Amino acid sequence: MLEIGAGTGTYTDVFVRAGAHVEVGEPSSAMRAHLSRRARSDRWSSVHIADGSLPADLRVGTDFAAVLAVGVLNYLPELAPSFTTMARILRKDGVIIMNVPTAERSAGDRYRRIELLGRRRVYCRDRDDVEAAARQAGLRLDDGPVRAGVTDVYLLRPRAW
């Protein structure tokens, strides 16, 4: 599986413990260094950590059964280019698990305003936004939104599947 923007490795650890081989695309050099130290200390032999960010080429060499993008699409003004990048590396029967701040509940707006205090722009989305961007990328919305705090979680799959 591919995890984009793994940060401290919370989800990485869950997947490794479940027996998955995890490739991580992490744009922050500080987080890559942290993940590398954690991989050594926690003995993550099935994790490969590389520089990678959306919507750019993730520089991975295989097709993935699953792509996880949690907490990374919040800051991108357009979803379709990132979905297109993920769709290119997804197996025909694969799934993208992603979340975005909700535009459908006040929690998303509160989160957006709090992030502005730290000078970070957050883009809140609704189901229609996610579905339209998925279609542009050759994907379909398989499930969602599922409420998860200030975000909504969605599952995307290749349209032909």
Secondary structure, DSSP 8 states (H G I E B T S, - for coil): -EEES-TT-HHHHHHHHTT--EEEE---HHHHHHHHHHHHHTT-TTEEEE---SSS-----S-EEEEEE-SSGGG-S-SHHHHHHHHHTEEEEEEEEEEEEBSSSHHHHHHHHHHHHTT-----B-HHHHHHHHHHTTEEEEEEEEEETTEEEEEEEETT-
